[in-house]
Amino acid sequence: MDNVELKKSNRLKWVWVLILFSLFTIHFSFCSAQSKKIDSLRNVLRTEPDDTSRVKNLYTLSSRLKDSLRYDTALTCATHALELAQKLDYKKGIAVSYRMMAMIYDDGYSNYPKALELYQQSLDVNAEIRDKSGMARNLGSMGADYWMQGNYPKALAYHLRALSLDEEVGDKIGVAADMSNLGNTYADMGNNPKGLEYDFKALEMYLKLGDKDGIGTNYINIGSIYDVEHRYSEALEYTLKALKIYQDMGSKSGVAIILGNVGSIYDEQATATHLNHTKAWSDSLYKKALEFEFKGLALDEETEDKRLTAYTWTYIGNTYTHISNYKMANCYYDSSLALAKEIGYKELIRDSYKGMAVLDSATGNTTSALQYFKKFIIYRDSITNEANTKKSVQAEMNYEFEKKQATEKAEQDKKDAVVEQERKKQAIIRNSFLGGLVLTLVLVFFIFKGYKQKKKDNIIITRQKEEVEKSRKKVMDSIKYAQKIQYSLLPSAQEIKQYMDDYFVYLLPKDVVSGDFYWFHHSNGLSYLAVVDCTGHGVPGACMSMLAHSFLNEAVIEKKITEPAEILAHMHELVFKTLHQQQGDEYSQDGMDMSLLVMDHTKNRATFAGAKNSAFIVEGENIKVLKATSKSIGGLSLIGEIEPTRQFKSETVELNKGALLILSTDGIFDQLNNQDEKFGKARFNALAQSLFSMQMEQGKKTTEATIHNWKGSLTQQDDILLMGVRI
C-alpha cells in the first residue's frame, strides 16, 4: 500500500462548509443586534412582551451563545423562539428558529441527521412564504450535511438547487458560497479539474466582494486539490496565503485548520519518492510537518472541535508512521478512529482504517493489516461508486436545463405583457369606434360587422403562425442545447495534445447533434483513442452516443480494462442489458460501430480492435488496413439470433515515426455526389495518401474541402467523422 494515498482531497474542506454556514446568516434581518452583548439581550428579554420582537431577540441571543460555544443554552433559546413564533403564527420567525436549531446540531453536536430534519422544516416554511433567499441558505446547508456524511450525489443536487435560487435573486455572496461548496463536492468525488473550476470561480467573486472569509476558504480548498495532485509548491503557496488571512482575522479555528494542512503537505512532500529527496532533506520536511501539526492540534483542543481534532490526530499518525515511530502512530490512529466513530464521519473512519493498515503492514503484522485494509475498502466503496458519478452528471444537467427554462419563462412573460397591453389598447379604440357607429345606417353596421369578423380571422391566423414559430424555436433551442452538452463530453484539444502533438479531427454532423463522436483517455503510459458511429443520426444517434460514451468510461476508467477486444466485448454486454435486446424487438438492432486503438508510447506499438470500423496506417503510398470484426456492438447476430455476449478480435502493430494513423466512421465512404456515386474506398485511399505528406492542420482543411466538393449541393447522407494522428 502506498502511504501517500492516506490523504484525500476532502480531508479539511468540510470545515469551510461550516464557515459558510455562518456566512449565510448575515442575510437575516434579525441579525441587526448581532453585535450586542449577551447580557444586554437578556436584560431586554426580561421585560419584553411575547411579540415578534421577542422572537427576533431570542434568535439573536441563541446565535451569540452558539458562537460562544455554549450550545446547550443556545439550543434552549432557539427552542423558546420557535415555540413563541408558532404561537404567534409568525412564519419567518418559525423558519429562522428551525434553522438556528439545525446549525446548533451541526456545530455543537455533529448530529447531521437531526440537523437535516430541522433544515427541511425551515425550508418548508421558506417555500410556504416564498422566501427564495431563505430556501437557498437551507439548501446549501443541507448539501453540506449530506457531504459531511459522504452522500455526494445528494450534496451536489442540493448545492446546484441553492446556486440556481441565489442566481435568481442576485445574491452574490450566496452564489460564491454555492460555487465553493460545489468545488468541494467535485473534488471529493475525484473530479479535481471540475473542483478547481468552481473554486477559482468562487475565489474571483470573493476577491471582488472583498470577503476575507471567502477568500481564505477558497485558498485552502485550491491548495488541498493541488496537494492531492502532488503539486506541492502550488499547494503550499495557496495554503500559506490562507494562513496569513486567518491570522490577520484572529480566527483560531481557521488558523488551526491551516496549520494542520501545512503540516500534512510537508509530510506528503517528504514521502513522495518521485522527488528523489536526500534523507536529510526528507527528515527536515518531516520535522516541519510535526511542528505545524502539533501547533494545529493545540488550537483544535483549545476550541474543543472534535472533528478537526480527530483529523489532526490522523495527520500526526501518518507522519509518525513515515518516520517509523510506530508506537506513537498507533496511539494517534486509535484516538482518531474512536472519535470519528463517535461523530459518525465516514471519510475520517476510512482514512483511519487505511492508516492503521499501512502501520500494521510496516510492522509485519500482515493479518491485522489485511483486516484494516478490508474495512478501509468497505468505507471507500460506500463513499465513491459508479452510482455517485452517474447521479452527479444528471444533477448538473438538470440544473442547466431548469436554469434555461427559467430564462425562457421570464422572456415569455415580458412578451405576454406587451401583447396584453396592446390588446387593451385595441379594445378601447374598438369600443369608441362602435359607439359612434350606433347612429349610422343598418347597411353600414353590417359592412362593419363583416370587416370585424375578417379582422378577427386575421388575428387568429397571425397568432397561429406565431405559435408555430414559437414551437419550432423551442424545439431548435432544445436541440442546440443538447449539442452543447454533447460537445462538452468530447475530449479537449489540450488533453489530446499532451500525448499527440500533430493530429486533426474533422466532425461533420448530418443534423445539429450527431451519432458519431470521438473519445480519448490516457493512463499508465497508454493512450486510448476511439472513433464511434452510433445507430442513426440526429437526436436518436445523439442519445445512443451518450450511452456509448458512458460505457467507454465504465470499461476503461472504472473497470480499468486495457485490452481493446475486451473493452468492445464489455460494451456489447452493457448495450444488450441496457436496451433489453433479449426481447428481440425493433430496438434489438440498435448499437454502434467502433474503431478502438490503445497506444503504448514507451514501446512504440499499438493494439487495435474494431466493430465493423477498420483503421488505417499510411506510410507513403502504402496503406495498412487494421481490419475490424464484422459485427457491431449491440444488436442481434447476422441471422437474427440473440447474442448476450460477443467476441472481437484484436491486432498489435509497431508504430513507425512519421506514419499517419487514420480512424474514420462510414459516413465519408457512403456520401453521394450529384451523379449518385459513392465516395468509396478508392477515393478514400487517395485522400489518405495525400494527407500523409501534410501537416495535420492542413490535412483537416484538405479533408473538409474534398468532402465539400464531392457532395456539392447534395444533402448529406450520414454523420461524417475522420481523425488523423501523426506518429
N, C-alpha and C positions, 0 to 999 in steps of 0.2 A: 504493500500500500504506500502511496505517495503522501508524505507528511504535508506537502504544500497544499494538498486538496482539503485540509482541515478547515480552511477558511472559505466561507461562501459570501457572495456579494451582498446578502441580506443581513449580515451579522450585526450591523449597527443601525440600519436605516429605520427600523421600527421606532426608534427614539424620536426621530424627526417627525414622524406622524403625530406623536404625542404633542410635540411643539406646535404642529399645525392645528391640533385640537384647540389649543388655547388661542391660536391666531384667529380662528373662526369667531370666537366670542366677541371680538371687538365690534362687530356689526350690530349687536343688540342695543336697542335704545335704552335698555335697563342698565347698561354699564356706565352711565354718566357718573355714578357715585363710586366708581372703582377705586379712586384714589383716597377715599375717606378711611379713617381708622376703624378697626373692628369695634372698638369701644364706643365710638361715636354712633355707629349704626345701631348698636344695642341700646343706647340711650334713646334714640329716636323710636325704636320699636316698642319700648316700654309704655309709651303714651299714645302711640299711633293707632287709629281705629282700623277695623277689619275692612279695608278697601283695596283697590288696585295698587295704590302707592305702597301699601304694606307688603303686597306680593313682590313688588319690584325690590324693596329693601331687603326682604328675606332672601331673594335670589342673589342680590349683590353681596350680602353677608356670607352666604354659602360659598360664593365664588372666592371671596377673600380667605375664608377658612381653608378651602381646598388648596389655594396657592401657598398657604402656611403649613400644609401637610397635616392639618387637623381634620382628617377625613370623616371620622365618626360624627363629630359636631357639625361638619359641613353637610353630611347626609341628613341629619336631623332637621337642619334649617331648610334644606331643599324640599324635604317631605312636608314640612309645615306650609311652605309656599305653594306646593301642589294642592294640598287639602283646601287651603283658602281660595285658590284660583278656581277649583272645581265648585266650591260653594257659591262663588260669585259668578260662575259660568263665564270666567274671563279666559277666553280661548288662547290668546297669546301667552298669558301667564302660565296656563297649563302646559303649552308646548315647551317654553323655556325651562320650566321646573323639571319636566321629564328629561330634558337634555342635560341639565346640570347633574341630576342623579346619575345619568349614564356616564358622564365624564368622571364623576367620583368613583364609580365602579371600575372605570378604565384606569385612572391614575393611581387610585389608592389601594384597590384590591385586586387588580388584574383579572377581574371576573368578566371576561368578554361575552359569554352567553347572556348574562344578566344585562350588561351594557347594551348589547344588540336589541334585546327586548324593549328597553327603555327608549333607545333611539327610534325604534319603529313606532312606538306610541307617540313620540314627539313628531315624527314625520307624518303620521296620520292626521294629527291636529293641524300641522302646517298645510297639508293638502286641503283640509276642510276650509280653512280661511284663506286659501290661495296665496300663501306666503312662500314664493319661489326661492327667495334667499334662504329662509329657514330650512326649506326642503333640501337645498344644495348642501348646506352645512351638515345636516344629519346624514345625507347620502355619503358624503365624504368621510364622516366619522365611522359609518358602518363599513365602508370599504376598507378603512384602516384596521378595524377589528377583525374582519374576515382575513385580512392579510396577516395579522398577528397570529392567527390560528392556522396559517398555511393554506387557506382556501383561496388560491389566486384567481381562478375564474370569476368567483363571486366578487372578489375585491376589484377586479378590472371592470366588471359590469357596473358596480356602484360608483366607482370613480368617473367612468365615462358619463353616467347619468348626471353626476354632480357637475362635471365640466359643461355639459350641454345647458344646464339651467343657469350656471354662472355666466356663460357667454350670452345667454338670452337676456339676463337682467343687467349685463355690463359690469359685473363685479370683478375688477381686475385682480385684486388680492385673492379672491376665491379661485379665479382661473389659474393664477400662478401656483396656488396650493394644490389644485387638482392635477396640474401638469407634473408637479414634483411627485405626488403620490403615484401617478401613472408610471413615471420613470422608475420609482422603487419597485413597483409590481413587475414591470417587464424585466428588470434586472434580476429579480429573484426567480423569475421563470427561465432564466438563462439567455434571454434576448438582450444582450448588452448594447448592441447598436441602437435598438429602439429605446432602451433605458436612457442612454446618453442623449438621444434626440430630445426626449421630453425634459430631461434635467437641464439641458442647455436652454431650451425654450423658457423654462421656469426661471432660470438664473437671469436671462435677459430681461424678463418682466420685473423681477425683484430689484435689479440694478436701476431700472428706470423709476421704480417706485421709491427707491432709497430705503428699502426694508432690510435692515441688517439681519434680523432673524431668518428671513427667507434666503438672503444671500449666503449666510453661514450654512444653512441647511443644505443648499444645493452644492456648495463647495465640498462638503463632506460626502454627499452622495456621489458626485463625479469622481472624487478621489477613491471611493470604495470600488467603483467599477474599474477604474484604471488599475487598482491593486489586484483585482481578480484576473485582469488580463496581463499581469506581470509587468506593467509599465510603471515601475516603482518611482522613477523621478517625477513623472506627472502626478502619481498618486500622492507623494509627499508634498508637491507644490500646492495642490488644491486643499489638502488636509491641513497644512500649516497656515494657509490663508484663513481657513475656518477657525483655527485655534486663536489667531490674532483677533478676529472679530468677537468671539465669545469671551476672551479675556478682557477686551475693552468694554463689553457689555456687563461684565461681572456675573456671568451666568455659570454657576458651579456645575450644574448638570451638563451644560454644553461643553465646558472645558473637560469634564470627566470623560465624556464620550470620546472626545477627540484625542485625549491623551492615550486612552486605550487603543484607539485606532492607529495612532502613530506608532505605538509600540508593536502592534501586530504587523504593520507594514515592514518595520525593521526586521522583525522575526522572519517574515517570508523572504525578504531580500537576502538575509544571511543563509537561508535554507536552499535558495534557488541554485541548483547545481550548474545550470547553463551559463551562469555569470562568471564561473571559474575564479571564485574568491580564494585568496590565501587564508589559512586558518586564523592568522592574527586578525585579518580584516573581518572574517565571519564572527570571531569572538567579540570584536568591538561592536558589531551590529547587534549581537545577542544581548550584550551589556546595555546598549541603548534601549533595546526592546523592553527588558525587565524594568529599567529605570522609568520609562514612560508608563508602563502597565501598572506598576505599584503606585505611582503618583495618581493615576486614574482611579485605582481601587480605593485609595484613601478618600477621595471625593465621593465615590459611589457609596461608601459606608456612611459618610457624613450626611448625605442626602437621603439615606435609607431607601435607595432604589433597588428593589430585588432583581428586576430584570437585568439592569446594567451590571449589577454586582456579579450575577451568575455568568454573564458574558465575559467579564474581565477575568474571572476565575478560569474560564476555558482558555483565554489567550495565554495566561500565565502557565497553565498546564501544558499548552503547546510548546512554549519556549523552553520550559524545563525538560520536556521530552527531547527537544532538539539538542540540548547541551548534556543529555544523558543523566540528568538528575531525576531518576525515575521515581524515587520515593516522594519528592515534593510534587512531581507531576501528578501522581496518583491521588494525592491528598486534594489538590485543586480540582481534578476531574470529578472525584466523588462529591465534593461540595457543590459543584456546578450542576451535576445531574440531579441531585436531590432537590435543589431549588427550582430547576427547570420543570421537574415533575409536579412540584407544589403549585406553580403558577400555570401549568398546562401549556408550555410554549414548545411546539413541535420542533421548530428549527434548532433550538438550543439542545433539546433532547437528542436530536440527530447528531449534532456536532460533538456532543459529549460522548456518545457511544463510539463515534469514529475515533476520537482522541484516545479513548481507553483501548480500542482495538489496536491502534498504532503503538501505544505504550506497551501492551502485553506482547505484541509481536516483537518489539525491540528487545524485550527482556527474555524472550524464548518461551513464554507461556502461550503456546500456539492454541491450545484448547480454549482457553478463556478469550484469546484474541478472536477466534472464529465465532464464538457466541456473541461477542460485542459487535463484530462486523455484520452478522446476520441481523441484529437489532437495528444497526445503522441503515442497512438496506431497506428494511421494512418501513422505517420512518422516511427515508429518502424517497422511496417509490410512492408513498402515500401523499407526498407533497408535490412532486413533479411527475406527471404521467401524460400519456397521449391525450386523454380527455381534456386536461388543462389547456394544452396548446390549441386544440380544435375549438374549445369554447372561447378562448381569448380572441381568436380571429373572428368568430361570429359576433362577439360582443362589440368589437371595433367597427365591423361592417354595419351593425345595427345602429350604432351611434352616428356614423356618417350618413346613413340613409335617413334617420329621424331628423338630423340637422338640415338636410336638403329639403325634406318635406316641410319643415317649419318655415324655411326661407320662401318656398313656393307659396305656402298658405298666406304669408304676410303680403307678398306681391299681389296675390289674387284678391285679398281683402281691399287693397288700395284701388284696384281696378273696379271692383264691385261698388265701392263708394262713389267713384266718378260716374258710373252708369246710373246709380240711383239718383244722384243729383241731377243728371241730365233728364232722367225720366220725370222727376218732379217739375222741372222747368217746362218740359213739353206739355205736361198735364195742365199747368197754369195757362199757357198760350192757347191750348186747345179749348179749354173751358171758356176763356174770354171770347174767343172767336165764335164758339157755339152760341153764346149769349146774344151776340149781335145778329146771328143768322136766324134767331127765333122769329124776327119780324119780316123775314124775306118770304118770297113765294114758295109754295109747295114744291114746285119743279126744281128750284134752286136747292131746296133741302135734300131732295132725293139725289141730285147730282153730287152734293157734298158728301152724302152718306156713301155713295159709290166710291168717291175719292178716299174717304176714310178707311173703307174696307181694303182698298188696294194698298194703302199705306201700311195697314196692319200686316197684310200678307208680305209686303217687302221687309218689314221689321222681322217677321218670323223667319223669312228666308235668310236675312242677314245674320240673325242670331244662330241659325242652324249652321251656316258657314263658319261662324266664329267658333262654335262648339267643336266642329270637326277639326278646325285648325288647332284649337287648344288640345284636343285629344291626341292629334298627330304629334304636336310638340312635346307633350308629356311622354309619349312612347319613345320619341327620339332622345329626349333628355335622359330617360332611364337607361336606354341602350348605351349612350355616350358615357354615362356614369359607370355602367358595367365595364366599358372599355378601359376606363381609368383604373378600376380595380384590377382588371386582368393584366394591364401593362405594369402595374405596381408589383406583380408577382414575378415578372421576368427578371433575370439577373442583371445587375448594373454593369455598364462598360468598365467601371473602375474595378469591380470584383473580378471580371474575367481577365483584364489586362495585367493583373498581378502575376498570372501564370502563362498567359498567351499574349505576347507583345503585338503580333501582327495578325489581325483577324477581321472579319466583317460579317454582319448579319443582314440579310435582306428579307423582310417580312411584309407581304402584301395581302392583307385580308380581302376576301371577296366582299364581305359586308363590314359594318363598323367593328364588330367583335369577331374573333377568329377561333376556329377549331384547331389551328396549328400554333405551336409555341415551342420555345427552346428553353433548356434548363441546364444549370451549371452548379457544381458543388466541388469543393476541394478539401481534403483532409488526409493527414498522414502521408503526404507526398504523392497522392493520387488525385487526378482531376477527372471528374465525371461530367461528360458532355452528352446531352440528349437533344434530338430533334423529334417532335411528336406530332402526329397527324391524327386527330380525334374524329370519330364518326360525325359527318355533317359539317356545316359551317354556320356562320351567324350565331344566333343565341343558343340553339341546341348544341352546336360544336363548342361554344364557349363554356357551357355548363359541363360538358364532358371533360374539357381541358382543365377545369378546376379540380375534378376528381383525379385526373391523371397527375396533376401537379402534387396533390396531397399524397397520392400513392407512391410517387417517386421519393418524396420527403420521408415517408414512413420506411420504405425499403432501404434507402441509403443512409439517411441521417439517424433515424431512430433504431432500425433493426441492424444497421451497420453491415449490410450485405455488400460485398466488394466485387463479386463475380457478375458480369453483365447478364449472362444467361439466367442465373438465379434471380436477379432483380426482375427480369421480364416475367419469369415464371411466378414470382410472388405477386406481381401486379395483376397477372391474369387471374389468380385466385381471388384477389380483392375485388376486381371488376365482376367476376362471376357471382360472388356473395352479395356485393352491394346492389347490383341490378337484378338479383334473383333470377339469374339466367337458367337455373334448374327448371323453371316453368316452361321453357321452350316457346314463349310467346313472341310478339313482334319486337320486343325490346331485347331479345336474346342475341341479336346480331350486332348490338352496339358495342363499341370498344375503341381501339386505337392502334395505329401502326407506328413503329418507332425505330430510330437508329440510336444506339447507346454505345459510347466509346469510353473506356476507362484508361487514361494515360498515366504511365509510370514515368515521371520526369527523371528519376535517378537512373533508371535502366534504359531510357530512350526506347520504350516499346509501349504498345497499346493492345488492349483486348476489346474485341468488338462483338456485339450481339445485336441482331435486328429482328423486328417483327414486320415482315413484308417491306421494310425500308432498308435498302443497302447503303453502304458508304463507299467513298472513292478516294484513292490516294493517287495524286498526279505527280509524275516526275518527268518533266519534258514532254515528249509525245506519248509516253507510256502511262496508261491508266489502269491501276489495280483496283478491282471491284471486291469489296468485302461483302460477301453475299449474306443476305438475311434469310431467316427461316420463313417459309412461305405460309405463315399463319399469323393472324392478328392477335393482339392481346384482348381477350374477351370474345364473346360470340360462340356460335356452335361450330362444329367441325365442317369440313367441305361437304360431307354427306348428311349434314343435319343432325349429328349426334351431339348430346350434351357432354361437355368436357370440363369437369370441375378443376382439373389440373392440366397443364400443357408444358411441354419441354421445348427449349430453344437451344440452338447450337451457338457456339462462340468460336472466335478465331483470334489468335495472337500474332501481331506483326511487329517488325522492327520499324522504328521511325527515323528516317534519314533526314539530316538537317537540310532545309531548303525545300523539302517536299511540301505539297499542298494537300490538305485534308478537306474533303467536301462532304457535308451532310445535307440532305435535301428531302422534302416531302414530295408526293407525286403530283402536286399541283402544277409544277412547271412542265412536266412531261405531257400532261393531258390538255394543256392550253391550246385552243384552236386559233387559227388565223382567218382572214377573210375568205380564203379558199377552202375552208373547212378541213385544214390539215392540222394534225397534232404536232407540237414542238418535237416530241420524241427523243429517243436515246442518242441518235446520231448528232443532232444539233446540240444536245446537252454535252456530249463528249467534246465537240468543237469549242463550246463555251468554256468548258473546264480547262482545256489545253491553252486557250487564250488567257485565262486567269492566272496560269502558272507563272508567267513572266511579269506579272503586275504586282505593285504594292496593293495591299488589301483594300485601302481606301478607294483606289482607282477601280479595283475589282468590283466593289459594290456599285459604283456608277455604271460600269460596263454591263453588269447583270441587269440593273434597272433599265438601261437603255435598250438592251437586247429584248427583254420581255415586252417593253412598251411598243417597240417597233413591230414585234411579231404579232401581238394581238390587235394592234391598231385601234379601231373604233369598236371592235367586237366585245361583247360582255364577257367578263372574267368567269371561267367555269368553276374554279375552286380556290381555296386559300393557297398562297404560294409562300414557301419558306425555304431559303437556301443559306447555308453557313459555310464560310471558308476560313481555314486556320493554317497559317504558315508554321511549319515545324521548326 
